[in-house]
Amino acid sequence: MFLLIALFTFLIFHILIYFFFVKRIIKPKIPLLVLRYFLIFNYLGVVCYFFGRYYWNMPQSLYFLVSLSIGVGFILLVVTLLYQPLSLIPYFSKKGERFYVMELIFLAESLLEGIWDLAWLRGGWNLR
């Protein structure tokens, strides 16, 4: 029962992120499509995380990679929750879109750098 509640909650999170943040900030079709597929892929990572935690026996390195999708979902949810009230203020609504896009790029870069550093500390990608 907990698994269904958790998966439904994260599904709602991802839908909120898409409609209340991504779709309002990104106007061109191609980046919007890329971010939509990223959110779908991220949600599939959440599903794999919960199934790996409770049902599947997956390698530790793969479990770590799918657990990152939980963190990415929460970071995007927090950014979405910050964007909503700030978008009501005229100063942030005019100049804030570029700030949020740059923040999203910074978060993605930080996540990839963290994965790279962790792999380097462990001695490379050992996906056995």
N, CA, C and O atoms as CSV, one atom per row, in Angstrom:
chain,resi,resn,atom,element,x,y,z
A,1,MET,N,N,0.819,-1.195,0.000
A,1,MET,CA,C,0.000,0.000,0.000
A,1,MET,C,C,0.871,1.272,0.000
A,1,MET,O,O,0.566,2.247,-0.687
A,2,PHE,N,N,1.967,1.235,0.793
A,2,PHE,CA,C,2.865,2.383,0.828
A,2,PHE,C,C,3.467,2.647,-0.540
A,2,PHE,O,O,3.631,3.799,-0.943
A,3,LEU,N,N,3.798,1.574,-1.255
A,3,LEU,CA,C,4.395,1.720,-2.577
A,3,LEU,C,C,3.464,2.470,-3.524
A,3,LEU,O,O,3.907,3.355,-4.256
A,4,LEU,N,N,2.190,2.127,-3.514
A,4,LEU,CA,C,1.233,2.813,-4.387
A,4,LEU,C,C,1.072,4.281,-4.004
A,4,LEU,O,O,0.985,5.145,-4.877
A,5,ILE,N,N,1.033,4.563,-2.710
A,5,ILE,CA,C,0.906,5.949,-2.257
A,5,ILE,C,C,2.139,6.754,-2.662
A,5,ILE,O,O,2.017,7.883,-3.138
A,6,ALA,N,N,3.327,6.174,-2.472
A,6,ALA,CA,C,4.569,6.874,-2.825
A,6,ALA,C,C,4.658,7.118,-4.330
A,6,ALA,O,O,5.014,8.216,-4.759
A,7,LEU,N,N,4.339,6.111,-5.129
A,7,LEU,CA,C,4.398,6.282,-6.577
A,7,LEU,C,C,3.368,7.298,-7.068
A,7,LEU,O,O,3.651,8.085,-7.972
A,8,PHE,N,N,2.183,7.281,-6.478
A,8,PHE,CA,C,1.161,8.257,-6.856
A,8,PHE,C,C,1.588,9.667,-6.453
A,8,PHE,O,O,1.358,10.618,-7.201
A,9,THR,N,N,2.203,9.812,-5.285
A,9,THR,CA,C,2.677,11.116,-4.830
A,9,THR,C,C,3.745,11.661,-5.767
A,9,THR,O,O,3.703,12.833,-6.141
A,10,PHE,N,N,4.699,10.822,-6.150
A,10,PHE,CA,C,5.738,11.288,-7.060
A,10,PHE,C,C,5.187,11.552,-8.457
A,10,PHE,O,O,5.699,12.423,-9.161
A,11,LEU,N,N,4.179,10.838,-8.863
A,11,LEU,CA,C,3.528,11.136,-10.139
A,11,LEU,C,C,2.893,12.520,-10.099
A,11,LEU,O,O,3.016,13.290,-11.052
A,12,ILE,N,N,2.218,12.834,-9.004
A,12,ILE,CA,C,1.629,14.162,-8.840
A,12,ILE,C,C,2.725,15.226,-8.822
A,12,ILE,O,O,2.565,16.285,-9.427
A,13,PHE,N,N,3.853,14.950,-8.123
A,13,PHE,CA,C,4.983,15.889,-8.108
A,13,PHE,C,C,5.456,16.192,-9.524
A,13,PHE,O,O,5.650,17.354,-9.881
A,14,HIS,N,N,5.640,15.158,-10.325
A,14,HIS,CA,C,6.164,15.346,-11.677
A,14,HIS,C,C,5.160,16.073,-12.573
A,14,HIS,O,O,5.553,16.873,-13.423
A,15,ILE,N,N,3.886,15.802,-12.388
A,15,ILE,CA,C,2.871,16.518,-13.166
A,15,ILE,C,C,2.854,17.995,-12.779
A,15,ILE,O,O,2.762,18.865,-13.646
A,16,LEU,N,N,2.943,18.280,-11.474
A,16,LEU,CA,C,2.997,19.677,-11.016
A,16,LEU,C,C,4.231,20.385,-11.560
A,16,LEU,O,O,4.149,21.533,-11.995
A,17,ILE,N,N,5.367,19.708,-11.537
A,17,ILE,CA,C,6.605,20.298,-12.053
A,17,ILE,C,C,6.451,20.644,-13.531
A,17,ILE,O,O,6.871,21.712,-13.976
A,18,TYR,N,N,5.848,19.733,-14.280
A,18,TYR,CA,C,5.714,19.980,-15.716
A,18,TYR,C,C,4.771,21.144,-15.997
A,18,TYR,O,O,5.122,22.059,-16.743
A,19,PHE,N,N,3.578,21.119,-15.409
A,19,PHE,CA,C,2.579,22.121,-15.767
A,19,PHE,C,C,2.809,23.478,-15.108
A,19,PHE,O,O,2.502,24.508,-15.708
A,20,PHE,N,N,3.340,23.501,-13.889
A,20,PHE,CA,C,3.473,24.769,-13.177
A,20,PHE,C,C,4.862,25.375,-13.236
A,20,PHE,O,O,5.051,26.509,-12.796
A,21,PHE,N,N,5.828,24.661,-13.761
A,21,PHE,CA,C,7.175,25.227,-13.859
A,21,PHE,C,C,7.718,25.147,-15.281
A,21,PHE,O,O,7.987,26.171,-15.909
A,22,VAL,N,N,7.875,23.934,-15.782
A,22,VAL,CA,C,8.528,23.742,-17.079
A,22,VAL,C,C,7.710,24.370,-18.202
A,22,VAL,O,O,8.254,25.086,-19.042
A,23,LYS,N,N,6.430,24.110,-18.219
A,23,LYS,CA,C,5.601,24.597,-19.313
A,23,LYS,C,C,5.441,26.119,-19.293
A,23,LYS,O,O,5.206,26.732,-20.335
A,24,ARG,N,N,5.566,26.721,-18.123
A,24,ARG,CA,C,5.451,28.184,-18.034
A,24,ARG,C,C,6.746,28.892,-18.387
A,24,ARG,O,O,6.716,30.033,-18.847
A,25,ILE,N,N,7.870,28.247,-18.185
A,25,ILE,CA,C,9.151,28.907,-18.429
A,25,ILE,C,C,9.670,28.637,-19.835
A,25,ILE,O,O,10.151,29.551,-20.505
A,26,ILE,N,N,9.578,27.400,-20.283
A,26,ILE,CA,C,10.145,27.017,-21.573
A,26,ILE,C,C,9.085,27.203,-22.655
A,26,ILE,O,O,8.014,26.599,-22.604
A,27,LYS,N,N,9.398,28.040,-23.625
A,27,LYS,CA,C,8.449,28.323,-24.709
A,27,LYS,C,C,8.736,27.540,-25.995
A,27,LYS,O,O,7.786,27.081,-26.630
A,28,PRO,N,N,10.005,27.363,-26.415
A,28,PRO,CA,C,10.244,26.619,-27.655
A,28,PRO,C,C,9.833,25.139,-27.514
A,28,PRO,O,O,9.894,24.556,-26.432
A,29,LYS,N,N,9.419,24.566,-28.635
A,29,LYS,CA,C,8.878,23.202,-28.624
A,29,LYS,C,C,9.924,22.138,-28.292
A,29,LYS,O,O,9.642,21.224,-27.517
A,30,ILE,N,N,11.118,22.239,-28.861
A,30,ILE,CA,C,12.123,21.173,-28.694
A,30,ILE,C,C,12.608,21.083,-27.245
A,30,ILE,O,O,12.615,19.983,-26.694
A,31,PRO,N,N,13.016,22.186,-26.596
A,31,PRO,CA,C,13.416,22.055,-25.190
A,31,PRO,C,C,12.267,21.597,-24.295
A,31,PRO,O,O,12.491,20.876,-23.322
A,32,LEU,N,N,11.045,22.009,-24.612
A,32,LEU,CA,C,9.895,21.560,-23.839
A,32,LEU,C,C,9.712,20.057,-23.977
A,32,LEU,O,O,9.411,19.369,-23.002
A,33,LEU,N,N,9.895,19.554,-25.186
A,33,LEU,CA,C,9.792,18.121,-25.420
A,33,LEU,C,C,10.907,17.362,-24.707
A,33,LEU,O,O,10.668,16.294,-24.142
A,34,VAL,N,N,12.117,17.905,-24.729
A,34,VAL,CA,C,13.243,17.263,-24.044
A,34,VAL,C,C,12.990,17.196,-22.541
A,34,VAL,O,O,13.225,16.163,-21.913
A,35,LEU,N,N,12.511,18.295,-21.967
A,35,LEU,CA,C,12.235,18.295,-20.527
A,35,LEU,C,C,11.058,17.400,-20.172
A,35,LEU,O,O,11.035,16.814,-19.090
A,36,ARG,N,N,10.084,17.286,-21.061
A,36,ARG,CA,C,8.977,16.367,-20.813
A,36,ARG,C,C,9.487,14.927,-20.760
A,36,ARG,O,O,9.114,14.162,-19.871
A,37,TYR,N,N,10.344,14.563,-21.722
A,37,TYR,CA,C,10.902,13.213,-21.700
A,37,TYR,C,C,11.841,13.006,-20.523
A,37,TYR,O,O,11.932,11.901,-19.989
A,38,PHE,N,N,12.544,14.067,-20.112
A,38,PHE,CA,C,13.390,13.969,-18.921
A,38,PHE,C,C,12.552,13.678,-17.679
A,38,PHE,O,O,12.929,12.851,-16.849
A,39,LEU,N,N,11.413,14.362,-17.555
A,39,LEU,CA,C,10.552,14.116,-16.397
A,39,LEU,C,C,9.951,12.720,-16.425
A,39,LEU,O,O,9.796,12.087,-15.381
A,40,ILE,N,N,9.613,12.239,-17.609
A,40,ILE,CA,C,9.105,10.860,-17.724
A,40,ILE,C,C,10.200,9.871,-17.339
A,40,ILE,O,O,9.953,8.925,-16.591
A,41,PHE,N,N,11.411,10.092,-17.852
A,41,PHE,CA,C,12.534,9.228,-17.518
A,41,PHE,C,C,12.850,9.296,-16.022
A,41,PHE,O,O,13.173,8.278,-15.409
A,42,ASN,N,N,12.758,10.482,-15.438
A,42,ASN,CA,C,13.003,10.651,-14.011
A,42,ASN,C,C,11.951,9.893,-13.199
A,42,ASN,O,O,12.282,9.262,-12.195
A,43,TYR,N,N,10.695,9.950,-13.623
A,43,TYR,CA,C,9.657,9.211,-12.913
A,43,TYR,C,C,9.884,7.708,-13.019
A,43,TYR,O,O,9.651,6.977,-12.057
A,44,LEU,N,N,10.334,7.245,-14.172
A,44,LEU,CA,C,10.655,5.818,-14.293
A,44,LEU,C,C,11.803,5.438,-13.356
A,44,LEU,O,O,11.838,4.322,-12.839
A,45,GLY,N,N,12.740,6.359,-13.136
A,45,GLY,CA,C,13.794,6.138,-12.156
A,45,GLY,C,C,13.233,6.024,-10.752
A,45,GLY,O,O,13.712,5.214,-9.959
A,46,VAL,N,N,12.220,6.825,-10.431
A,46,VAL,CA,C,11.565,6.737,-9.122
A,46,VAL,C,C,10.881,5.386,-8.969
A,46,VAL,O,O,10.964,4.759,-7.913
A,47,VAL,N,N,10.210,4.940,-10.017
A,47,VAL,CA,C,9.544,3.627,-9.978
A,47,VAL,C,C,10.573,2.518,-9.762
A,47,VAL,O,O,10.367,1.618,-8.947
A,48,CYS,N,N,11.694,2.593,-10.506
A,48,CYS,CA,C,12.752,1.590,-10.334
A,48,CYS,C,C,13.339,1.638,-8.934
A,48,CYS,O,O,13.682,0.600,-8.369
A,49,TYR,N,N,13.458,2.830,-8.372
A,49,TYR,CA,C,13.984,2.967,-7.010
A,49,TYR,C,C,13.082,2.245,-6.010
A,49,TYR,O,O,13.563,1.466,-5.186
A,50,PHE,N,N,11.782,2.503,-6.081
A,50,PHE,CA,C,10.888,1.890,-5.105
A,50,PHE,C,C,10.771,0.381,-5.307
A,50,PHE,O,O,10.699,-0.365,-4.331
A,51,PHE,N,N,10.753,-0.075,-6.549
A,51,PHE,CA,C,10.726,-1.515,-6.767
A,51,PHE,C,C,12.041,-2.155,-6.361
A,51,PHE,O,O,12.054,-3.273,-5.844
A,52,GLY,N,N,13.149,-1.458,-6.588
A,52,GLY,CA,C,14.446,-1.972,-6.161
A,52,GLY,C,C,14.579,-2.010,-4.653
A,52,GLY,O,O,15.280,-2.862,-4.107
A,53,ARG,N,N,13.923,-1.110,-3.993
A,53,ARG,CA,C,13.985,-1.069,-2.529
A,53,ARG,C,C,13.161,-2.187,-1.903
A,53,ARG,O,O,13.575,-2.781,-0.908
A,54,TYR,N,N,12.006,-2.474,-2.477
A,54,TYR,CA,C,11.088,-3.418,-1.844
A,54,TYR,C,C,10.987,-4.781,-2.522
A,54,TYR,O,O,10.652,-5.763,-1.859
A,55,TYR,N,N,11.266,-4.872,-3.828
A,55,TYR,CA,C,11.013,-6.131,-4.521
A,55,TYR,C,C,12.225,-6.688,-5.257
A,55,TYR,O,O,12.512,-7.880,-5.142
A,56,TRP,N,N,12.938,-5.861,-6.007
A,56,TRP,CA,C,14.036,-6.345,-6.828
A,56,TRP,C,C,15.334,-6.356,-6.048
A,56,TRP,O,O,15.500,-5.634,-5.065
A,57,ASN,N,N,16.239,-7.181,-6.504
A,57,ASN,CA,C,17.588,-7.202,-5.945
A,57,ASN,C,C,18.524,-6.663,-7.026
A,57,ASN,O,O,18.951,-7.401,-7.913
A,58,MET,N,N,18.834,-5.382,-6.943
A,58,MET,CA,C,19.662,-4.754,-7.970
A,58,MET,C,C,21.025,-4.397,-7.391
A,58,MET,O,O,21.165,-4.238,-6.178
A,59,PRO,N,N,22.032,-4.271,-8.257
A,59,PRO,CA,C,23.372,-3.891,-7.780
A,59,PRO,C,C,23.350,-2.522,-7.094
A,59,PRO,O,O,22.527,-1.660,-7.405
A,60,GLN,N,N,24.270,-2.355,-6.162
A,60,GLN,CA,C,24.315,-1.129,-5.371
A,60,GLN,C,C,24.548,0.119,-6.232
A,60,GLN,O,O,23.958,1.167,-5.973
A,61,SER,N,N,25.400,0.009,-7.246
A,61,SER,CA,C,25.669,1.179,-8.089
A,61,SER,C,C,24.432,1.561,-8.909
A,61,SER,O,O,24.162,2.748,-9.092
A,62,LEU,N,N,23.691,0.589,-9.397
A,62,LEU,CA,C,22.457,0.886,-10.129
A,62,LEU,C,C,21.403,1.454,-9.186
A,62,LEU,O,O,20.649,2.352,-9.560
A,63,TYR,N,N,21.354,0.935,-7.974
A,63,TYR,CA,C,20.421,1.454,-6.972
A,63,TYR,C,C,20.743,2.911,-6.651
A,63,TYR,O,O,19.839,3.727,-6.471
A,64,PHE,N,N,22.036,3.234,-6.579
A,64,PHE,CA,C,22.436,4.620,-6.342
A,64,PHE,C,C,21.983,5.514,-7.489
A,64,PHE,O,O,21.470,6.607,-7.249
A,65,LEU,N,N,22.160,5.074,-8.720
A,65,LEU,CA,C,21.775,5.898,-9.872
A,65,LEU,C,C,20.269,6.165,-9.908
A,65,LEU,O,O,19.846,7.282,-10.208
A,66,VAL,N,N,19.458,5.149,-9.605
A,66,VAL,CA,C,18.011,5.386,-9.624
A,66,VAL,C,C,17.561,6.172,-8.394
A,66,VAL,O,O,16.506,6.806,-8.421
A,67,SER,N,N,18.348,6.137,-7.317
A,67,SER,CA,C,17.972,6.947,-6.153
A,67,SER,C,C,18.193,8.432,-6.416
A,67,SER,O,O,17.595,9.265,-5.735
A,68,LEU,N,N,19.027,8.781,-7.377
A,68,LEU,CA,C,19.219,10.188,-7.730
A,68,LEU,C,C,17.938,10.814,-8.279
A,68,LEU,O,O,17.728,12.021,-8.156
A,69,SER,N,N,17.087,9.992,-8.882
A,69,SER,CA,C,15.847,10.529,-9.438
A,69,SER,C,C,14.923,11.053,-8.338
A,69,SER,O,O,14.140,11.970,-8.585
A,70,ILE,N,N,14.999,10.493,-7.139
A,70,ILE,CA,C,14.215,11.014,-6.015
A,70,ILE,C,C,14.689,12.432,-5.684
A,70,ILE,O,O,13.874,13.337,-5.503
A,71,GLY,N,N,16.000,12.617,-5.608
A,71,GLY,CA,C,16.556,13.932,-5.299
A,71,GLY,C,C,16.264,14.955,-6.379
A,71,GLY,O,O,15.949,16.106,-6.077
A,72,VAL,N,N,16.365,14.545,-7.629
A,72,VAL,CA,C,16.062,15.458,-8.733
A,72,VAL,C,C,14.596,15.881,-8.677
A,72,VAL,O,O,14.269,17.045,-8.909
A,73,GLY,N,N,13.722,14.933,-8.368
A,73,GLY,CA,C,12.300,15.266,-8.248
A,73,GLY,C,C,12.036,16.267,-7.141
A,73,GLY,O,O,11.257,17.203,-7.320
A,74,PHE,N,N,12.684,16.075,-5.987
A,74,PHE,CA,C,12.480,17.010,-4.882
A,74,PHE,C,C,13.070,18.385,-5.184
A,74,PHE,O,O,12.467,19.405,-4.848
A,75,ILE,N,N,14.230,18.420,-5.808
A,75,ILE,CA,C,14.826,19.719,-6.159
A,75,ILE,C,C,13.915,20.473,-7.124
A,75,ILE,O,O,13.675,21.667,-6.944
A,76,LEU,N,N,13.412,19.788,-8.137
A,76,LEU,CA,C,12.517,20.445,-9.086
A,76,LEU,C,C,11.199,20.857,-8.435
A,76,LEU,O,O,10.616,21.877,-8.803
A,77,LEU,N,N,10.728,20.065,-7.466
A,77,LEU,CA,C,9.507,20.442,-6.759
A,77,LEU,C,C,9.726,21.700,-5.922
A,77,LEU,O,O,8.869,22.583,-5.892
A,78,VAL,N,N,10.861,21.784,-5.249
A,78,VAL,CA,C,11.165,22.976,-4.456
A,78,VAL,C,C,11.291,24.198,-5.365
A,78,VAL,O,O,10.791,25.272,-5.028
A,79,VAL,N,N,11.954,24.046,-6.513
A,79,VAL,CA,C,12.071,25.163,-7.456
A,79,VAL,C,C,10.690,25.570,-7.960
A,79,VAL,O,O,10.415,26.760,-8.119
A,80,THR,N,N,9.828,24.603,-8.211
A,80,THR,CA,C,8.463,24.905,-8.652
A,80,THR,C,C,7.702,25.655,-7.573
A,80,THR,O,O,7.007,26.628,-7.862
A,81,LEU,N,N,7.831,25.205,-6.330
A,81,LEU,CA,C,7.130,25.868,-5.234
A,81,LEU,C,C,7.677,27.270,-4.975
A,81,LEU,O,O,6.936,28.144,-4.526
A,82,LEU,N,N,8.956,27.497,-5.251
A,82,LEU,CA,C,9.510,28.844,-5.133
A,82,LEU,C,C,9.091,29.728,-6.309
A,82,LEU,O,O,8.896,30.933,-6.150
A,83,TYR,N,N,8.957,29.133,-7.468
A,83,TYR,CA,C,8.611,29.895,-8.669
A,83,TYR,C,C,7.190,30.454,-8.597
A,83,TYR,O,O,6.946,31.580,-9.031
A,84,GLN,N,N,6.262,29.685,-8.058
A,84,GLN,CA,C,4.863,30.104,-8.063
A,84,GLN,C,C,4.635,31.424,-7.338
A,84,GLN,O,O,4.058,32.329,-7.941
A,85,PRO,N,N,5.056,31.597,-6.069
A,85,PRO,CA,C,4.812,32.901,-5.440
A,85,PRO,C,C,5.674,34.024,-6.032
A,85,PRO,O,O,5.239,35.174,-6.103
A,86,LEU,N,N,6.911,33.681,-6.460
A,86,LEU,CA,C,7.768,34.727,-7.016
A,86,LEU,C,C,7.283,35.205,-8.382
A,86,LEU,O,O,7.567,36.335,-8.780
A,87,SER,N,N,6.557,34.359,-9.097
A,87,SER,CA,C,6.049,34.780,-10.405
A,87,SER,C,C,4.927,35.808,-10.282
A,87,SER,O,O,4.588,36.480,-11.257
A,88,LEU,N,N,4.355,35.930,-9.094
A,88,LEU,CA,C,3.300,36.921,-8.884
A,88,LEU,C,C,3.868,38.330,-8.682
A,88,LEU,O,O,3.168,39.323,-8.880
A,89,ILE,N,N,5.143,38.406,-8.288
A,89,ILE,CA,C,5.795,39.696,-8.100
A,89,ILE,C,C,6.269,40.184,-9.469
A,89,ILE,O,O,6.958,39.446,-10.174
A,90,PRO,N,N,5.917,41.410,-9.861
A,90,PRO,CA,C,6.252,41.869,-11.220
A,90,PRO,C,C,7.743,41.859,-11.540
A,90,PRO,O,O,8.120,41.553,-12.671
A,91,TYR,N,N,8.591,42.182,-10.583
A,91,TYR,CA,C,10.029,42.203,-10.847
A,91,TYR,C,C,10.532,40.814,-11.237
A,91,TYR,O,O,11.299,40.675,-12.190
A,92,PHE,N,N,10.104,39.796,-10.506
A,92,PHE,CA,C,10.575,38.437,-10.781
A,92,PHE,C,C,9.909,37.844,-12.009
A,92,PHE,O,O,10.503,37.005,-12.686
A,93,SER,N,N,8.697,38.258,-12.308
A,93,SER,CA,C,8.033,37.677,-13.467
A,93,SER,C,C,8.667,38.148,-14.774
A,93,SER,O,O,8.627,37.432,-15.774
A,94,LYS,N,N,9.262,39.368,-14.773
A,94,LYS,CA,C,9.898,39.857,-15.996
A,94,LYS,C,C,11.324,39.348,-16.137
A,94,LYS,O,O,11.726,38.905,-17.213
A,95,LYS,N,N,12.089,39.409,-15.050
A,95,LYS,CA,C,13.495,39.040,-15.130
A,95,LYS,C,C,13.764,37.648,-14.585
A,95,LYS,O,O,14.884,37.150,-14.687
A,96,GLY,N,N,12.765,37.026,-14.018
A,96,GLY,CA,C,12.994,35.767,-13.335
A,96,GLY,C,C,13.095,34.547,-14.231
A,96,GLY,O,O,13.671,33.534,-13.834
A,97,GLU,N,N,12.543,34.628,-15.436
A,97,GLU,CA,C,12.550,33.446,-16.286
A,97,GLU,C,C,13.970,33.032,-16.646
A,97,GLU,O,O,14.302,31.847,-16.618
A,98,ARG,N,N,14.791,33.989,-16.979
A,98,ARG,CA,C,16.190,33.659,-17.295
A,98,ARG,C,C,16.892,33.131,-16.058
A,98,ARG,O,O,17.722,32.228,-16.165
A,99,PHE,N,N,16.583,33.667,-14.891
A,99,PHE,CA,C,17.180,33.189,-13.647
A,99,PHE,C,C,16.812,31.730,-13.394
A,99,PHE,O,O,17.675,30.934,-13.024
A,100,TYR,N,N,15.551,31.370,-13.588
A,100,TYR,CA,C,15.135,30.002,-13.326
A,100,TYR,C,C,15.722,29.023,-14.337
A,100,TYR,O,O,16.067,27.895,-13.984
A,101,VAL,N,N,15.835,29.444,-15.575
A,101,VAL,CA,C,16.462,28.585,-16.578
A,101,VAL,C,C,17.926,28.360,-16.226
A,101,VAL,O,O,18.423,27.238,-16.318
A,102,MET,N,N,18.618,29.423,-15.825
A,102,MET,CA,C,20.026,29.284,-15.439
A,102,MET,C,C,20.157,28.435,-14.173
A,102,MET,O,O,21.112,27.671,-14.038
A,103,GLU,N,N,19.209,28.563,-13.250
A,103,GLU,CA,C,19.232,27.745,-12.043
A,103,GLU,C,C,19.033,26.268,-12.390
A,103,GLU,O,O,19.682,25.399,-11.808
A,104,LEU,N,N,18.149,25.989,-13.324
A,104,LEU,CA,C,17.916,24.615,-13.754
A,104,LEU,C,C,19.164,24.036,-14.411
A,104,LEU,O,O,19.505,22.876,-14.180
A,105,ILE,N,N,19.839,24.826,-15.219
A,105,ILE,CA,C,21.083,24.376,-15.844
A,105,ILE,C,C,22.143,24.143,-14.781
A,105,ILE,O,O,22.878,23.158,-14.856
A,106,PHE,N,N,22.241,25.026,-13.793
A,106,PHE,CA,C,23.213,24.870,-12.708
A,106,PHE,C,C,22.937,23.606,-11.898
A,106,PHE,O,O,23.871,22.890,-11.539
A,107,LEU,N,N,21.667,23.322,-11.607
A,107,LEU,CA,C,21.334,22.122,-10.846
A,107,LEU,C,C,21.686,20.850,-11.621
A,107,LEU,O,O,22.185,19.885,-11.042
A,108,ALA,N,N,21.428,20.851,-12.917
A,108,ALA,CA,C,21.767,19.690,-13.738
A,108,ALA,C,C,23.277,19.492,-13.797
A,108,ALA,O,O,23.766,18.365,-13.724
A,109,GLU,N,N,24.010,20.596,-13.930
A,109,GLU,CA,C,25.461,20.509,-13.967
A,109,GLU,C,C,26.017,20.016,-12.625
A,109,GLU,O,O,26.947,19.211,-12.600
A,110,SER,N,N,25.461,20.487,-11.532
A,110,SER,CA,C,25.909,20.049,-10.206
A,110,SER,C,C,25.638,18.568,-9.992
A,110,SER,O,O,26.462,17.859,-9.414
A,111,LEU,N,N,24.483,18.102,-10.457
A,111,LEU,CA,C,24.143,16.691,-10.325
A,111,LEU,C,C,25.114,15.824,-11.116
A,111,LEU,O,O,25.602,14.817,-10.601
A,112,LEU,N,N,25.398,16.195,-12.346
A,112,LEU,CA,C,26.323,15.415,-13.164
A,112,LEU,C,C,27.738,15.450,-12.595
A,112,LEU,O,O,28.453,14.450,-12.643
A,113,GLU,N,N,28.139,16.592,-12.061
A,113,GLU,CA,C,29.465,16.691,-11.465
A,113,GLU,C,C,29.560,15.825,-10.208
A,113,GLU,O,O,30.598,15.215,-9.950
A,114,GLY,N,N,28.486,15.772,-9.432
A,114,GLY,CA,C,28.468,14.923,-8.246
A,114,GLY,C,C,28.557,13.452,-8.596
A,114,GLY,O,O,29.252,12.694,-7.919
A,115,ILE,N,N,27.860,13.038,-9.646
A,115,ILE,CA,C,27.935,11.640,-10.088
A,115,ILE,C,C,29.347,11.323,-10.553
A,115,ILE,O,O,29.888,10.266,-10.227
A,116,TRP,N,N,29.949,12.236,-11.317
A,116,TRP,CA,C,31.306,12.027,-11.810
A,116,TRP,C,C,32.299,11.927,-10.658
A,116,TRP,O,O,33.161,11.048,-10.660
A,117,ASP,N,N,32.185,12.820,-9.671
A,117,ASP,CA,C,33.106,12.796,-8.532
A,117,ASP,C,C,32.953,11.532,-7.718
A,117,ASP,O,O,33.950,10.965,-7.270
A,118,LEU,N,N,31.738,11.080,-7.517
A,118,LEU,CA,C,31.516,9.850,-6.762
A,118,LEU,C,C,32.110,8.655,-7.501
A,118,LEU,O,O,32.707,7.774,-6.882
A,119,ALA,N,N,31.949,8.621,-8.815
A,119,ALA,CA,C,32.522,7.521,-9.589
A,119,ALA,C,C,34.045,7.555,-9.522
A,119,ALA,O,O,34.689,6.508,-9.461
A,120,TRP,N,N,34.618,8.750,-9.532
A,120,TRP,CA,C,36.074,8.864,-9.457
A,120,TRP,C,C,36.569,8.418,-8.089
A,120,TRP,O,O,37.597,7.747,-7.999
A,121,LEU,N,N,35.867,8.772,-7.032
A,121,LEU,CA,C,36.280,8.373,-5.685
A,121,LEU,C,C,36.193,6.871,-5.478
A,121,LEU,O,O,36.995,6.293,-4.744
A,122,ARG,N,N,35.225,6.240,-6.121
A,122,ARG,CA,C,35.059,4.796,-5.973
A,122,ARG,C,C,35.986,4.015,-6.888
A,122,ARG,O,O,36.025,2.787,-6.814
A,123,GLY,N,N,36.718,4.683,-7.732
A,123,GLY,CA,C,37.646,3.989,-8.610
A,123,GLY,C,C,37.085,3.662,-9.971
A,123,GLY,O,O,37.546,2.726,-10.624
A,124,GLY,N,N,36.109,4.406,-10.406
A,124,GLY,CA,C,35.525,4.197,-11.725
A,124,GLY,C,C,34.143,3.588,-11.621
A,124,GLY,O,O,33.669,3.254,-10.536
A,125,TRP,N,N,33.510,3.451,-12.768
A,125,TRP,CA,C,32.158,2.876,-12.808
A,125,TRP,C,C,32.274,1.370,-12.739
A,125,TRP,O,O,32.652,0.727,-13.718
A,126,ASN,N,N,31.959,0.816,-11.614
A,126,ASN,CA,C,32.002,-0.629,-11.416
A,126,ASN,C,C,30.576,-1.137,-11.361
A,126,ASN,O,O,30.026,-1.322,-10.276
A,127,LEU,N,N,29.975,-1.364,-12.504
A,127,LEU,CA,C,28.566,-1.745,-12.576
A,127,LEU,C,C,28.399,-3.257,-12.602
A,127,LEU,O,O,27.807,-3.799,-13.535
A,128,ARG,N,N,28.901,-3.925,-11.614
A,128,ARG,CA,C,28.710,-5.379,-11.549
A,128,ARG,C,C,27.619,-5.745,-10.616
A,128,ARG,O,O,27.326,-6.928,-10.442
